[in-house]
Amino acid sequence: MEAPEKLLFGSTLGWQLEGDAVDVVDLDEEGEVFCKPCENVSATSGVELDKARPRENRMRGKARPQEKQPEELIREVPMVSGPYFYVSGSNGAGLVSIYCQSRGWQRIYDNRRQDYALKWCEIKCRETYYHFKEGEQLLYQIPNNGVLTSKTGLLSCLREQERMMKKTNRSSNPKLLKMEEFFPESFRLDLKEERNAFFELCKEEEIWICKPSCSNQGRGIFLLRNPTAATTLQAKLHSSEKDPPSKRVPCRAAQTRIVQRYIDQPLLLEGKKFDVRSYLLIACTAPYVLFFAQGYVRLTCSNYDATSDDLTVHLTNQHMQKKNSLYSQLKDKTVWRMEHFNSYINEKFGKTNGLPQDWVFTVFTKRMQQIMLQCFLAARHKLDRKLGYFDLIGCDFLIDENFKVWLLEMNANPALHTNCKVLRDIIPSIIYESLDLVLEIFTKCLQGQSVLPLKTLCHFVLLYNEDDSDLGQKQTWKLSTRTCRGRYLRPHTDSTGHFRSSPAKAADLSPGAQLPQKKECFTAYKGLSTNSPNHSTRATV
């Protein structure tokens, strides 16, 4: 990977770009954060994915004719009515394409087009957010979701929330947990005071885990097992600070890291370490509407050994497990359904640990939901809000041997690949119901209707509806004064020939992966009123 150019990281705002040389920042869960120039679009088949993005005209204040692109690079869009959608990358984009095409929507391949109804991109491009039309389009990923999904961003928000609770008397809101009840003790290494406090503390034989703030796939993670390892890290950080400017990489910010107390006595499943991936859907940001979705269990290939130096013993994500020599034999056994997990806990730990029946679907699920909501509430005042922004966030939880639930991290653009049987059954329904809910809520907002009840709500659970919220002080939320009409969600002309089969049938998926049968909300889009009210007077906190 080439070195980033002119990349500046804001404290917890996720990213910031300087100059014209750089266009995109990758915040995909499947890869480390990096910045690179946009490239020309690659034409692919309907459910295949664009390998690159078109270069934007970035001349500021100068008139410049748009460069002609070779015909083979941008597929000609059929002369049919919209709505249009654009997808790029390889993470879930094939399923998004199937979903949109099953609605009769037409895919476009030119990233510069601004008449899309839905845009789903792994990589954030500043031009996309600059040209986004609030109340008329849908855009995946809140631009500054890093305040919730980066390690330093989440840590900062939770600490700020903790300070506020201490000032205002925690008993006024007993639903909020103390950080120590769900979040491992953490220190930021980019802040001198915290860094020194950590190295003062790290003088005993304890295990700490060091993580880059915005990296995924286990990249850049290592364990600090003893004071000697901590002293070595301290010396390295001190040395890098003293490097003269001539030795530093130009235009590159130092990688922000955190250290967390390692939970070295986790609950084990058949001797293996595991964590649970669940989903937080921010279906709408104006007003905020949030949902919880069950995910799956991720296990390691090898039995757990706290003293092992093999990271595949400690990190459960699929990218890391692929490095284990046993992965090809055990791939399907490294992912469990939640039903399988629940049955195992009932059988192995129910009586011996005094757990209630179906602990996974009662106590554990409720705890995950409580923690997700608390993290969102800590960050909600910092997130960018526009009608049409939505986000799907992967939340990873660990259970220790005392059945205490810990939040490990929250991930932007979570992995939506279907490389094993369990994921082929789970991931499609996650994507389909997410888009169902996003579209239904968007439509109701445009028509000035109440969000509830929701016809497309099936397996997801409503966590938070800002219009009906009693958490905190209520205040009026004002959107842009420009009238929102959702025009790009309406067909441009009358058209026939749109296939209306279910996404599952279009993809020829297994029965377990089919879209849940429910009433469609999409018929509302043909009848969207051109006199939809302005939303500046509707949503309240």
Disulfide bonds with the S-S distance in Angstrom:
none
